[in-house]
Amino acid sequence: MPTPKRKVSRSRRDKRSANKGLKPKAIASCQTCQAPIATHKICAECGYYKGVKILRTKADRKYQRAHTRDAVQAKVQAREASGTGSGDTSAAS
Ligand SMILES: [Zn+2]
């Protein structure tokens, strides 16, 4: 197996590693909501990538949960309005 003829000096080694710095990341903006995102990544704000919905975001889940809750409450209120024998008037207000 070939081996280096001489030891690489501290100066030479450190000069080589001086070029291995961190480079600034490219930042793009989302097509749908204009939020700043990393390139070639799904937008975390709206869950879209290139105009296609990919991810369910926290806001989506929150909206759906509220929607389901409203539907259940409406159903309960409709049942209470139709049913007269319950006698629970305080909950209807
Ligand atoms: Zn977005």
PDB file of the backbone (N, CA, C, O) and the ligand in Angstrom, with CONECT records:
HET     ZN  A 101       1
ATOM      1  N   MET A   1       0.850  -1.194   0.000  1.00  0.00           N
ATOM      2  CA  MET A   1       0.000   0.000   0.000  1.00  0.00           C
ATOM      3  C   MET A   1       0.884   1.243   0.000  1.00  0.00           C
ATOM      4  O   MET A   1       1.804   1.336   0.813  1.00  0.00           O
ATOM      5  N   PRO A   2       0.624   2.220  -0.911  1.00  0.00           N
ATOM      6  CA  PRO A   2       1.469   3.411  -0.971  1.00  0.00           C
ATOM      7  C   PRO A   2       1.289   4.289   0.261  1.00  0.00           C
ATOM      8  O   PRO A   2       0.185   4.442   0.784  1.00  0.00           O
ATOM      9  N   THR A   3       2.396   4.857   0.708  1.00  0.00           N
ATOM     10  CA  THR A   3       2.357   5.724   1.884  1.00  0.00           C
ATOM     11  C   THR A   3       2.953   7.083   1.524  1.00  0.00           C
ATOM     12  O   THR A   3       3.790   7.164   0.625  1.00  0.00           O
ATOM     13  N   PRO A   4       2.542   8.148   2.203  1.00  0.00           N
ATOM     14  CA  PRO A   4       3.123   9.455   1.918  1.00  0.00           C
ATOM     15  C   PRO A   4       4.609   9.495   2.257  1.00  0.00           C
ATOM     16  O   PRO A   4       5.060   8.905   3.238  1.00  0.00           O
ATOM     17  N   LYS A   5       5.352  10.205   1.421  1.00  0.00           N
ATOM     18  CA  LYS A   5       6.803  10.246   1.606  1.00  0.00           C
ATOM     19  C   LYS A   5       7.177  11.070   2.824  1.00  0.00           C
ATOM     20  O   LYS A   5       8.104  10.726   3.557  1.00  0.00           O
ATOM     21  N   ARG A   6       6.444  12.175   3.038  1.00  0.00           N
ATOM     22  CA  ARG A   6       6.739  13.061   4.160  1.00  0.00           C
ATOM     23  C   ARG A   6       5.487  13.330   4.975  1.00  0.00           C
ATOM     24  O   ARG A   6       4.362  13.209   4.489  1.00  0.00           O
ATOM     25  N   LYS A   7       5.712  13.695   6.216  1.00  0.00           N
ATOM     26  CA  LYS A   7       4.604  14.123   7.067  1.00  0.00           C
ATOM     27  C   LYS A   7       4.070  15.450   6.539  1.00  0.00           C
ATOM     28  O   LYS A   7       4.843  16.331   6.162  1.00  0.00           O
ATOM     29  N   VAL A   8       2.721  15.593   6.515  1.00  0.00           N
ATOM     30  CA  VAL A   8       2.107  16.870   6.135  1.00  0.00           C
ATOM     31  C   VAL A   8       2.211  17.800   7.341  1.00  0.00           C
ATOM     32  O   VAL A   8       1.711  17.494   8.423  1.00  0.00           O
ATOM     33  N   SER A   9       2.866  18.935   7.134  1.00  0.00           N
ATOM     34  CA  SER A   9       3.091  19.857   8.252  1.00  0.00           C
ATOM     35  C   SER A   9       1.779  20.452   8.758  1.00  0.00           C
ATOM     36  O   SER A   9       0.764  20.463   8.061  1.00  0.00           O
ATOM     37  N   ARG A  10       1.836  20.937   9.975  1.00  0.00           N
ATOM     38  CA  ARG A  10       0.650  21.538  10.590  1.00  0.00           C
ATOM     39  C   ARG A  10       0.146  22.695   9.723  1.00  0.00           C
ATOM     40  O   ARG A  10      -1.058  22.850   9.519  1.00  0.00           O
ATOM     41  N   SER A  11       1.063  23.486   9.228  1.00  0.00           N
ATOM     42  CA  SER A  11       0.698  24.647   8.405  1.00  0.00           C
ATOM     43  C   SER A  11      -0.024  24.207   7.135  1.00  0.00           C
ATOM     44  O   SER A  11      -1.072  24.748   6.784  1.00  0.00           O
ATOM     45  N   ARG A  12       0.554  23.215   6.450  1.00  0.00           N
ATOM     46  CA  ARG A  12      -0.033  22.736   5.193  1.00  0.00           C
ATOM     47  C   ARG A  12      -1.415  22.118   5.428  1.00  0.00           C
ATOM     48  O   ARG A  12      -2.354  22.378   4.676  1.00  0.00           O
ATOM     49  N   ARG A  13      -1.529  21.310   6.462  1.00  0.00           N
ATOM     50  CA  ARG A  13      -2.803  20.666   6.806  1.00  0.00           C
ATOM     51  C   ARG A  13      -3.871  21.714   7.136  1.00  0.00           C
ATOM     52  O   ARG A  13      -5.002  21.623   6.660  1.00  0.00           O
ATOM     53  N   ASP A  14      -3.510  22.699   7.944  1.00  0.00           N
ATOM     54  CA  ASP A  14      -4.477  23.707   8.364  1.00  0.00           C
ATOM     55  C   ASP A  14      -4.886  24.616   7.205  1.00  0.00           C
ATOM     56  O   ASP A  14      -6.020  25.094   7.162  1.00  0.00           O
ATOM     57  N   LYS A  15      -3.957  24.859   6.252  1.00  0.00           N
ATOM     58  CA  LYS A  15      -4.311  25.657   5.083  1.00  0.00           C
ATOM     59  C   LYS A  15      -5.347  24.922   4.227  1.00  0.00           C
ATOM     60  O   LYS A  15      -6.233  25.543   3.640  1.00  0.00           O
ATOM     61  N   ARG A  16      -5.224  23.605   4.164  1.00  0.00           N
ATOM     62  CA  ARG A  16      -6.179  22.804   3.394  1.00  0.00           C
ATOM     63  C   ARG A  16      -7.563  22.881   4.037  1.00  0.00           C
ATOM     64  O   ARG A  16      -8.561  23.071   3.342  1.00  0.00           O
ATOM     65  N   SER A  17      -7.625  22.733   5.364  1.00  0.00           N
ATOM     66  CA  SER A  17      -8.931  22.728   6.020  1.00  0.00           C
ATOM     67  C   SER A  17      -9.527  24.128   6.145  1.00  0.00           C
ATOM     68  O   SER A  17     -10.690  24.268   6.526  1.00  0.00           O
ATOM     69  N   ALA A  18      -8.753  25.160   5.832  1.00  0.00           N
ATOM     70  CA  ALA A  18      -9.287  26.526   5.902  1.00  0.00           C
ATOM     71  C   ALA A  18     -10.357  26.749   4.842  1.00  0.00           C
ATOM     72  O   ALA A  18     -11.190  27.643   4.993  1.00  0.00           O
ATOM     73  N   ASN A  19     -10.353  25.954   3.769  1.00  0.00           N
ATOM     74  CA  ASN A  19     -11.333  26.117   2.690  1.00  0.00           C
ATOM     75  C   ASN A  19     -12.622  25.323   2.932  1.00  0.00           C
ATOM     76  O   ASN A  19     -13.568  25.429   2.151  1.00  0.00           O
ATOM     77  N   LYS A  20     -12.664  24.536   4.001  1.00  0.00           N
ATOM     78  CA  LYS A  20     -13.849  23.702   4.254  1.00  0.00           C
ATOM     79  C   LYS A  20     -14.796  24.408   5.216  1.00  0.00           C
ATOM     80  O   LYS A  20     -15.178  23.838   6.238  1.00  0.00           O
ATOM     81  N   GLY A  21     -15.175  25.632   4.905  1.00  0.00           N
ATOM     82  CA  GLY A  21     -16.053  26.378   5.792  1.00  0.00           C
ATOM     83  C   GLY A  21     -17.515  26.112   5.507  1.00  0.00           C
ATOM     84  O   GLY A  21     -17.850  25.446   4.527  1.00  0.00           O
ATOM     85  N   LEU A  22     -18.390  26.630   6.358  1.00  0.00           N
ATOM     86  CA  LEU A  22     -19.829  26.521   6.127  1.00  0.00           C
ATOM     87  C   LEU A  22     -20.229  27.534   5.069  1.00  0.00           C
ATOM     88  O   LEU A  22     -19.795  28.685   5.101  1.00  0.00           O
ATOM     89  N   LYS A  23     -21.044  27.106   4.151  1.00  0.00           N
ATOM     90  CA  LYS A  23     -21.533  28.008   3.103  1.00  0.00           C
ATOM     91  C   LYS A  23     -22.970  28.419   3.413  1.00  0.00           C
ATOM     92  O   LYS A  23     -23.734  27.623   3.957  1.00  0.00           O
ATOM     93  N   PRO A  24     -23.344  29.644   3.075  1.00  0.00           N
ATOM     94  CA  PRO A  24     -24.729  30.058   3.339  1.00  0.00           C
ATOM     95  C   PRO A  24     -25.715  29.246   2.504  1.00  0.00           C
ATOM     96  O   PRO A  24     -25.477  28.985   1.325  1.00  0.00           O
ATOM     97  N   LYS A  25     -26.833  28.849   3.134  1.00  0.00           N
ATOM     98  CA  LYS A  25     -27.849  28.044   2.448  1.00  0.00           C
ATOM     99  C   LYS A  25     -28.712  28.919   1.545  1.00  0.00           C
ATOM    100  O   LYS A  25     -29.012  30.069   1.864  1.00  0.00           O
ATOM    101  N   ALA A  26     -29.099  28.346   0.416  1.00  0.00           N
ATOM    102  CA  ALA A  26     -29.973  29.062  -0.508  1.00  0.00           C
ATOM    103  C   ALA A  26     -31.396  29.088   0.064  1.00  0.00           C
ATOM    104  O   ALA A  26     -31.896  28.080   0.565  1.00  0.00           O
ATOM    105  N   ILE A  27     -32.023  30.235  -0.019  1.00  0.00           N
ATOM    106  CA  ILE A  27     -33.382  30.379   0.501  1.00  0.00           C
ATOM    107  C   ILE A  27     -34.307  30.761  -0.651  1.00  0.00           C
ATOM    108  O   ILE A  27     -34.045  31.708  -1.393  1.00  0.00           O
ATOM    109  N   ALA A  28     -35.384  30.009  -0.782  1.00  0.00           N
ATOM    110  CA  ALA A  28     -36.408  30.316  -1.783  1.00  0.00           C
ATOM    111  C   ALA A  28     -37.675  30.738  -1.047  1.00  0.00           C
ATOM    112  O   ALA A  28     -37.737  30.655   0.180  1.00  0.00           O
ATOM    113  N   SER A  29     -38.679  31.186  -1.783  1.00  0.00           N
ATOM    114  CA  SER A  29     -39.956  31.505  -1.159  1.00  0.00           C
ATOM    115  C   SER A  29     -41.028  30.574  -1.714  1.00  0.00           C
ATOM    116  O   SER A  29     -40.986  30.177  -2.879  1.00  0.00           O
ATOM    117  N   CYS A  30     -41.991  30.233  -0.853  1.00  0.00           N
ATOM    118  CA  CYS A  30     -43.051  29.296  -1.232  1.00  0.00           C
ATOM    119  C   CYS A  30     -43.909  29.887  -2.353  1.00  0.00           C
ATOM    120  O   CYS A  30     -44.230  31.075  -2.335  1.00  0.00           O
ATOM    121  N   GLN A  31     -44.279  29.048  -3.332  1.00  0.00           N
ATOM    122  CA  GLN A  31     -45.125  29.500  -4.440  1.00  0.00           C
ATOM    123  C   GLN A  31     -46.536  29.848  -3.951  1.00  0.00           C
ATOM    124  O   GLN A  31     -47.198  30.729  -4.498  1.00  0.00           O
ATOM    125  N   THR A  32     -46.978  29.130  -2.906  1.00  0.00           N
ATOM    126  CA  THR A  32     -48.359  29.274  -2.455  1.00  0.00           C
ATOM    127  C   THR A  32     -48.512  30.383  -1.421  1.00  0.00           C
ATOM    128  O   THR A  32     -49.422  31.204  -1.530  1.00  0.00           O
ATOM    129  N   CYS A  33     -47.634  30.420  -0.417  1.00  0.00           N
ATOM    130  CA  CYS A  33     -47.830  31.371   0.682  1.00  0.00           C
ATOM    131  C   CYS A  33     -46.679  32.359   0.832  1.00  0.00           C
ATOM    132  O   CYS A  33     -46.718  33.199   1.731  1.00  0.00           O
ATOM    133  N   GLN A  34     -45.652  32.285  -0.021  1.00  0.00           N
ATOM    134  CA  GLN A  34     -44.518  33.222  -0.031  1.00  0.00           C
ATOM    135  C   GLN A  34     -43.689  33.183   1.253  1.00  0.00           C
ATOM    136  O   GLN A  34     -42.947  34.126   1.529  1.00  0.00           O
ATOM    137  N   ALA A  35     -43.799  32.116   2.039  1.00  0.00           N
ATOM    138  CA  ALA A  35     -42.962  31.989   3.230  1.00  0.00           C
ATOM    139  C   ALA A  35     -41.554  31.571   2.806  1.00  0.00           C
ATOM    140  O   ALA A  35     -41.410  30.839   1.826  1.00  0.00           O
ATOM    141  N   PRO A  36     -40.505  32.018   3.519  1.00  0.00           N
ATOM    142  CA  PRO A  36     -39.149  31.602   3.156  1.00  0.00           C
ATOM    143  C   PRO A  36     -38.927  30.118   3.491  1.00  0.00           C
ATOM    144  O   PRO A  36     -39.168  29.681   4.616  1.00  0.00           O
ATOM    145  N   ILE A  37     -38.461  29.353   2.490  1.00  0.00           N
ATOM    146  CA  ILE A  37     -38.223  27.918   2.680  1.00  0.00           C
ATOM    147  C   ILE A  37     -36.888  27.539   2.060  1.00  0.00           C
ATOM    148  O   ILE A  37     -36.363  28.254   1.206  1.00  0.00           O
ATOM    149  N   ALA A  38     -36.341  26.402   2.498  1.00  0.00           N
ATOM    150  CA  ALA A  38     -35.140  25.855   1.875  1.00  0.00           C
ATOM    151  C   ALA A  38     -35.515  25.317   0.495  1.00  0.00           C
ATOM    152  O   ALA A  38     -36.638  24.860   0.285  1.00  0.00           O
ATOM    153  N   THR A  39     -34.579  25.374  -0.432  1.00  0.00           N
ATOM    154  CA  THR A  39     -34.882  24.928  -1.798  1.00  0.00           C
ATOM    155  C   THR A  39     -35.104  23.415  -1.838  1.00  0.00           C
ATOM    156  O   THR A  39     -34.455  22.668  -1.105  1.00  0.00           O
ATOM    157  N   HIS A  40     -36.011  22.973  -2.687  1.00  0.00           N
ATOM    158  CA  HIS A  40     -36.364  21.566  -2.879  1.00  0.00           C
ATOM    159  C   HIS A  40     -36.925  20.927  -1.611  1.00  0.00           C
ATOM    160  O   HIS A  40     -36.746  19.731  -1.378  1.00  0.00           O
ATOM    161  N   LYS A  41     -37.605  21.730  -0.795  1.00  0.00           N
ATOM    162  CA  LYS A  41     -38.219  21.215   0.433  1.00  0.00           C
ATOM    163  C   LYS A  41     -39.699  21.617   0.471  1.00  0.00           C
ATOM    164  O   LYS A  41     -40.096  22.627  -0.110  1.00  0.00           O
ATOM    165  N   ILE A  42     -40.504  20.809   1.166  1.00  0.00           N
ATOM    166  CA  ILE A  42     -41.922  21.123   1.347  1.00  0.00           C
ATOM    167  C   ILE A  42     -42.050  22.317   2.286  1.00  0.00           C
ATOM    168  O   ILE A  42     -41.304  22.428   3.259  1.00  0.00           O
ATOM    169  N   CYS A  43     -42.984  23.201   1.998  1.00  0.00           N
ATOM    170  CA  CYS A  43     -43.222  24.360   2.858  1.00  0.00           C
ATOM    171  C   CYS A  43     -43.890  23.887   4.151  1.00  0.00           C
ATOM    172  O   CYS A  43     -44.927  23.225   4.118  1.00  0.00           O
ATOM    173  N   ALA A  44     -43.281  24.233   5.289  1.00  0.00           N
ATOM    174  CA  ALA A  44     -43.834  23.813   6.573  1.00  0.00           C
ATOM    175  C   ALA A  44     -45.046  24.646   6.971  1.00  0.00           C
ATOM    176  O   ALA A  44     -45.855  24.219   7.794  1.00  0.00           O
ATOM    177  N   GLU A  45     -45.170  25.834   6.386  1.00  0.00           N
ATOM    178  CA  GLU A  45     -46.272  26.721   6.739  1.00  0.00           C
ATOM    179  C   GLU A  45     -47.594  26.230   6.154  1.00  0.00           C
ATOM    180  O   GLU A  45     -48.603  26.172   6.858  1.00  0.00           O
ATOM    181  N   CYS A  46     -47.590  25.874   4.857  1.00  0.00           N
ATOM    182  CA  CYS A  46     -48.840  25.509   4.186  1.00  0.00           C
ATOM    183  C   CYS A  46     -48.848  24.053   3.700  1.00  0.00           C
ATOM    184  O   CYS A  46     -49.906  23.554   3.313  1.00  0.00           O
ATOM    185  N   GLY A  47     -47.708  23.359   3.707  1.00  0.00           N
ATOM    186  CA  GLY A  47     -47.664  21.950   3.312  1.00  0.00           C
ATOM    187  C   GLY A  47     -47.680  21.717   1.813  1.00  0.00           C
ATOM    188  O   GLY A  47     -47.967  20.608   1.362  1.00  0.00           O
ATOM    189  N   TYR A  48     -47.372  22.752   1.030  1.00  0.00           N
ATOM    190  CA  TYR A  48     -47.373  22.620  -0.424  1.00  0.00           C
ATOM    191  C   TYR A  48     -45.955  22.476  -0.955  1.00  0.00           C
ATOM    192  O   TYR A  48     -45.015  23.040  -0.394  1.00  0.00           O
ATOM    193  N   TYR A  49     -45.801  21.722  -2.034  1.00  0.00           N
ATOM    194  CA  TYR A  49     -44.544  21.654  -2.771  1.00  0.00           C
ATOM    195  C   TYR A  49     -44.858  21.755  -4.252  1.00  0.00           C
ATOM    196  O   TYR A  49     -45.554  20.902  -4.802  1.00  0.00           O
ATOM    197  N   LYS A  50     -44.347  22.798  -4.901  1.00  0.00           N
ATOM    198  CA  LYS A  50     -44.603  23.071  -6.318  1.00  0.00           C
ATOM    199  C   LYS A  50     -46.109  23.099  -6.626  1.00  0.00           C
ATOM    200  O   LYS A  50     -46.548  22.567  -7.646  1.00  0.00           O
ATOM    201  N   GLY A  51     -46.875  23.711  -5.757  1.00  0.00           N
ATOM    202  CA  GLY A  51     -48.303  23.877  -5.983  1.00  0.00           C
ATOM    203  C   GLY A  51     -49.157  22.662  -5.683  1.00  0.00           C
ATOM    204  O   GLY A  51     -50.355  22.668  -5.968  1.00  0.00           O
ATOM    205  N   VAL A  52     -48.560  21.602  -5.104  1.00  0.00           N
ATOM    206  CA  VAL A  52     -49.310  20.385  -4.794  1.00  0.00           C
ATOM    207  C   VAL A  52     -49.303  20.189  -3.280  1.00  0.00           C
ATOM    208  O   VAL A  52     -48.253  20.289  -2.645  1.00  0.00           O
ATOM    209  N   LYS A  53     -50.472  19.908  -2.700  1.00  0.00           N
ATOM    210  CA  LYS A  53     -50.578  19.692  -1.259  1.00  0.00           C
ATOM    211  C   LYS A  53     -49.944  18.343  -0.907  1.00  0.00           C
ATOM    212  O   LYS A  53     -50.379  17.301  -1.397  1.00  0.00           O
ATOM    213  N   ILE A  54     -48.915  18.370  -0.055  1.00  0.00           N
ATOM    214  CA  ILE A  54     -48.180  17.158   0.297  1.00  0.00           C
ATOM    215  C   ILE A  54     -48.396  16.819   1.763  1.00  0.00           C
ATOM    216  O   ILE A  54     -48.620  15.664   2.124  1.00  0.00           O
ATOM    217  N   LEU A  55     -48.324  17.854   2.605  1.00  0.00           N
ATOM    218  CA  LEU A  55     -48.243  17.640   4.045  1.00  0.00           C
ATOM    219  C   LEU A  55     -49.473  18.215   4.726  1.00  0.00           C
ATOM    220  O   LEU A  55     -49.974  19.266   4.327  1.00  0.00           O
ATOM    221  N   ARG A  56     -49.975  17.510   5.783  1.00  0.00           N
ATOM    222  CA  ARG A  56     -51.014  18.096   6.620  1.00  0.00           C
ATOM    223  C   ARG A  56     -50.328  18.910   7.711  1.00  0.00           C
ATOM    224  O   ARG A  56     -49.569  18.362   8.510  1.00  0.00           O
ATOM    225  N   THR A  57     -50.588  20.195   7.748  1.00  0.00           N
ATOM    226  CA  THR A  57     -49.923  21.051   8.730  1.00  0.00           C
ATOM    227  C   THR A  57     -50.746  21.118  10.015  1.00  0.00           C
ATOM    228  O   THR A  57     -51.876  20.634  10.083  1.00  0.00           O
ATOM    229  N   LYS A  58     -50.140  21.736  11.030  1.00  0.00           N
ATOM    230  CA  LYS A  58     -50.801  21.889  12.315  1.00  0.00           C
ATOM    231  C   LYS A  58     -52.074  22.727  12.165  1.00  0.00           C
ATOM    232  O   LYS A  58     -53.090  22.444  12.799  1.00  0.00           O
ATOM    233  N   ALA A  59     -52.007  23.755  11.327  1.00  0.00           N
ATOM    234  CA  ALA A  59     -53.163  24.630  11.101  1.00  0.00           C
ATOM    235  C   ALA A  59     -54.314  23.841  10.464  1.00  0.00           C
ATOM    236  O   ALA A  59     -55.477  24.050  10.810  1.00  0.00           O
ATOM    237  N   ASP A  60     -53.983  22.921   9.522  1.00  0.00           N
ATOM    238  CA  ASP A  60     -55.009  22.091   8.875  1.00  0.00           C
ATOM    239  C   ASP A  60     -55.730  21.222   9.901  1.00  0.00           C
ATOM    240  O   ASP A  60     -56.957  21.133   9.911  1.00  0.00           O
ATOM    241  N   ARG A  61     -54.929  20.575  10.775  1.00  0.00           N
ATOM    242  CA  ARG A  61     -55.511  19.703  11.799  1.00  0.00           C
ATOM    243  C   ARG A  61     -56.403  20.497  12.742  1.00  0.00           C
ATOM    244  O   ARG A  61     -57.484  20.048  13.124  1.00  0.00           O
ATOM    245  N   LYS A  62     -55.922  21.715  13.121  1.00  0.00           N
ATOM    246  CA  LYS A  62     -56.680  22.571  14.028  1.00  0.00           C
ATOM    247  C   LYS A  62     -58.025  22.941  13.401  1.00  0.00           C
ATOM    248  O   LYS A  62     -59.062  22.914  14.064  1.00  0.00           O
ATOM    249  N   TYR A  63     -57.989  23.287  12.106  1.00  0.00           N
ATOM    250  CA  TYR A  63     -59.198  23.678  11.393  1.00  0.00           C
ATOM    251  C   TYR A  63     -60.175  22.515  11.341  1.00  0.00           C
ATOM    252  O   TYR A  63     -61.369  22.682  11.592  1.00  0.00           O
ATOM    253  N   GLN A  64     -59.653  21.319  11.007  1.00  0.00           N
ATOM    254  CA  GLN A  64     -60.520  20.144  10.869  1.00  0.00           C
ATOM    255  C   GLN A  64     -61.153  19.779  12.211  1.00  0.00           C
ATOM    256  O   GLN A  64     -62.331  19.431  12.287  1.00  0.00           O
ATOM    257  N   ARG A  65     -60.331  19.869  13.282  1.00  0.00           N
ATOM    258  CA  ARG A  65     -60.830  19.556  14.615  1.00  0.00           C
ATOM    259  C   ARG A  65     -61.966  20.503  14.993  1.00  0.00           C
ATOM    260  O   ARG A  65     -62.988  20.052  15.510  1.00  0.00           O
ATOM    261  N   ALA A  66     -61.813  21.797  14.750  1.00  0.00           N
ATOM    262  CA  ALA A  66     -62.844  22.782  15.068  1.00  0.00           C
ATOM    263  C   ALA A  66     -64.106  22.501  14.255  1.00  0.00           C
ATOM    264  O   ALA A  66     -65.222  22.618  14.761  1.00  0.00           O
ATOM    265  N   HIS A  67     -63.914  22.128  12.986  1.00  0.00           N
ATOM    266  CA  HIS A  67     -65.034  21.830  12.085  1.00  0.00           C
ATOM    267  C   HIS A  67     -65.825  20.639  12.614  1.00  0.00           C
ATOM    268  O   HIS A  67     -67.055  20.678  12.645  1.00  0.00           O
ATOM    269  N   THR A  68     -65.130  19.578  13.031  1.00  0.00           N
ATOM    270  CA  THR A  68     -65.773  18.379  13.564  1.00  0.00           C
ATOM    271  C   THR A  68     -66.508  18.697  14.859  1.00  0.00           C
ATOM    272  O   THR A  68     -67.616  18.216  15.095  1.00  0.00           O
ATOM    273  N   ARG A  69     -65.867  19.524  15.701  1.00  0.00           N
ATOM    274  CA  ARG A  69     -66.463  19.897  16.980  1.00  0.00           C
ATOM    275  C   ARG A  69     -67.770  20.655  16.746  1.00  0.00           C
ATOM    276  O   ARG A  69     -68.768  20.396  17.420  1.00  0.00           O
ATOM    277  N   ASP A  70     -67.768  21.584  15.800  1.00  0.00           N
ATOM    278  CA  ASP A  70     -68.971  22.357  15.482  1.00  0.00           C
ATOM    279  C   ASP A  70     -70.089  21.448  14.991  1.00  0.00           C
ATOM    280  O   ASP A  70     -71.248  21.629  15.362  1.00  0.00           O
ATOM    281  N   ALA A  71     -69.740  20.458  14.147  1.00  0.00           N
ATOM    282  CA  ALA A  71     -70.743  19.527  13.614  1.00  0.00           C
ATOM    283  C   ALA A  71     -71.373  18.712  14.745  1.00  0.00           C
ATOM    284  O   ALA A  71     -72.585  18.502  14.769  1.00  0.00           O
ATOM    285  N   VAL A  72     -70.528  18.252  15.688  1.00  0.00           N
ATOM    286  CA  VAL A  72     -71.027  17.450  16.813  1.00  0.00           C
ATOM    287  C   VAL A  72     -71.935  18.299  17.697  1.00  0.00           C
ATOM    288  O   VAL A  72     -72.985  17.838  18.145  1.00  0.00           O
ATOM    289  N   GLN A  73     -71.520  19.559  17.946  1.00  0.00           N
ATOM    290  CA  GLN A  73     -72.330  20.450  18.781  1.00  0.00           C
ATOM    291  C   GLN A  73     -73.679  20.733  18.126  1.00  0.00           C
ATOM    292  O   GLN A  73     -74.703  20.772  18.808  1.00  0.00           O
ATOM    293  N   ALA A  74     -73.685  20.927  16.823  1.00  0.00           N
ATOM    294  CA  ALA A  74     -74.928  21.185  16.098  1.00  0.00           C
ATOM    295  C   ALA A  74     -75.856  19.981  16.207  1.00  0.00           C
ATOM    296  O   ALA A  74     -77.065  20.133  16.378  1.00  0.00           O
ATOM    297  N   LYS A  75     -75.276  18.773  16.106  1.00  0.00           N
ATOM    298  CA  LYS A  75     -76.072  17.554  16.198  1.00  0.00           C
ATOM    299  C   LYS A  75     -76.692  17.424  17.589  1.00  0.00           C
ATOM    300  O   LYS A  75     -77.865  17.078  17.731  1.00  0.00           O
ATOM    301  N   VAL A  76     -75.875  17.712  18.623  1.00  0.00           N
ATOM    302  CA  VAL A  76     -76.364  17.631  20.007  1.00  0.00           C
ATOM    303  C   VAL A  76     -77.474  18.647  20.240  1.00  0.00           C
ATOM    304  O   VAL A  76     -78.484  18.333  20.869  1.00  0.00           O
ATOM    305  N   GLN A  77     -77.287  19.867  19.733  1.00  0.00           N
ATOM    306  CA  GLN A  77     -78.297  20.910  19.914  1.00  0.00           C
ATOM    307  C   GLN A  77     -79.597  20.558  19.195  1.00  0.00           C
ATOM    308  O   GLN A  77     -80.685  20.824  19.707  1.00  0.00           O
ATOM    309  N   ALA A  78     -79.482  19.958  18.004  1.00  0.00           N
ATOM    310  CA  ALA A  78     -80.670  19.537  17.248  1.00  0.00           C
ATOM    311  C   ALA A  78     -81.425  18.451  18.011  1.00  0.00           C
ATOM    312  O   ALA A  78     -82.656  18.433  18.036  1.00  0.00           O
ATOM    313  N   ARG A  79     -80.660  17.540  18.637  1.00  0.00           N
ATOM    314  CA  ARG A  79     -81.292  16.461  19.414  1.00  0.00           C
ATOM    315  C   ARG A  79     -82.009  17.040  20.631  1.00  0.00           C
ATOM    316  O   ARG A  79     -83.120  16.624  20.959  1.00  0.00           O
ATOM    317  N   GLU A  80     -81.361  18.012  21.305  1.00  0.00           N
ATOM    318  CA  GLU A  80     -81.971  18.632  22.486  1.00  0.00           C
ATOM    319  C   GLU A  80     -83.225  19.421  22.112  1.00  0.00           C
ATOM    320  O   GLU A  80     -84.197  19.441  22.867  1.00  0.00           O
ATOM    321  N   ALA A  81     -83.203  20.062  20.962  1.00  0.00           N
ATOM    322  CA  ALA A  81     -84.355  20.850  20.515  1.00  0.00           C
ATOM    323  C   ALA A  81     -85.547  19.954  20.195  1.00  0.00           C
ATOM    324  O   ALA A  81     -86.694  20.301  20.478  1.00  0.00           O
ATOM    325  N   SER A  82     -85.260  18.791  19.597  1.00  0.00           N
ATOM    326  CA  SER A  82     -86.351  17.875  19.228  1.00  0.00           C
ATOM    327  C   SER A  82     -86.855  17.093  20.434  1.00  0.00           C
ATOM    328  O   SER A  82     -88.059  16.875  20.567  1.00  0.00           O
ATOM    329  N   GLY A  83     -85.948  16.668  21.318  1.00  0.00           N
ATOM    330  CA  GLY A  83     -86.322  15.891  22.510  1.00  0.00           C
ATOM    331  C   GLY A  83     -86.827  16.816  23.604  1.00  0.00           C
ATOM    332  O   GLY A  83     -86.082  17.684  24.057  1.00  0.00           O
ATOM    333  N   THR A  84     -88.112  16.652  24.056  1.00  0.00           N
ATOM    334  CA  THR A  84     -88.696  17.550  25.055  1.00  0.00           C
ATOM    335  C   THR A  84     -88.609  17.009  26.468  1.00  0.00           C
ATOM    336  O   THR A  84     -88.746  17.774  27.422  1.00  0.00           O
ATOM    337  N   GLY A  85     -88.389  15.725  26.629  1.00  0.00           N
ATOM    338  CA  GLY A  85     -88.472  15.084  27.934  1.00  0.00           C
ATOM    339  C   GLY A  85     -87.214  15.200  28.788  1.00  0.00           C
ATOM    340  O   GLY A  85     -87.191  14.667  29.898  1.00  0.00           O
ATOM    341  N   SER A  86     -86.176  15.869  28.321  1.00  0.00           N
ATOM    342  CA  SER A  86     -84.920  15.884  29.070  1.00  0.00           C
ATOM    343  C   SER A  86     -85.005  16.803  30.294  1.00  0.00           C
ATOM    344  O   SER A  86     -84.506  16.455  31.364  1.00  0.00           O
ATOM    345  N   GLY A  87     -85.643  17.990  30.140  1.00  0.00           N
ATOM    346  CA  GLY A  87     -85.810  18.894  31.256  1.00  0.00           C
ATOM    347  C   GLY A  87     -84.545  19.673  31.593  1.00  0.00           C
ATOM    348  O   GLY A  87     -84.535  20.391  32.594  1.00  0.00           O
ATOM    349  N   ASP A  88     -83.509  19.567  30.827  1.00  0.00           N
ATOM    350  CA  ASP A  88     -82.230  20.259  31.078  1.00  0.00           C
ATOM    351  C   ASP A  88     -82.227  21.573  30.313  1.00  0.00           C
ATOM    352  O   ASP A  88     -81.778  21.640  29.169  1.00  0.00           O
ATOM    353  N   THR A  89     -82.738  22.625  30.964  1.00  0.00           N
ATOM    354  CA  THR A  89     -82.872  23.915  30.280  1.00  0.00           C
ATOM    355  C   THR A  89     -81.611  24.757  30.366  1.00  0.00           C
ATOM    356  O   THR A  89     -81.415  25.661  29.553  1.00  0.00           O
ATOM    357  N   SER A  90     -80.748  24.472  31.346  1.00  0.00           N
ATOM    358  CA  SER A  90     -79.565  25.315  31.538  1.00  0.00           C
ATOM    359  C   SER A  90     -78.561  25.132  30.406  1.00  0.00           C
ATOM    360  O   SER A  90     -77.852  26.075  30.055  1.00  0.00           O
ATOM    361  N   ALA A  91     -78.489  23.925  29.826  1.00  0.00           N
ATOM    362  CA  ALA A  91     -77.507  23.670  28.765  1.00  0.00           C
ATOM    363  C   ALA A  91     -77.931  24.277  27.438  1.00  0.00           C
ATOM    364  O   ALA A  91     -77.101  24.488  26.553  1.00  0.00           O
ATOM    365  N   ALA A  92     -79.240  24.561  27.296  1.00  0.00           N
ATOM    366  CA  ALA A  92     -79.724  25.058  26.014  1.00  0.00           C
ATOM    367  C   ALA A  92     -79.357  26.527  25.778  1.00  0.00           C
ATOM    368  O   ALA A  92     -79.329  26.977  24.632  1.00  0.00           O
ATOM    369  N   SER A  93     -79.077  27.275  26.845  1.00  0.00           N
ATOM    370  CA  SER A  93     -78.784  28.695  26.675  1.00  0.00           C
ATOM    371  C   SER A  93     -77.412  28.963  26.076  1.00  0.00           C
ATOM    372  O   SER A  93     -77.040  30.120  25.881  1.00  0.00           O
TER     373      SER A  93
HETATM  374 ZN    ZN A 101     -46.186  27.727   1.788  1.00  0.00          ZN2+
END
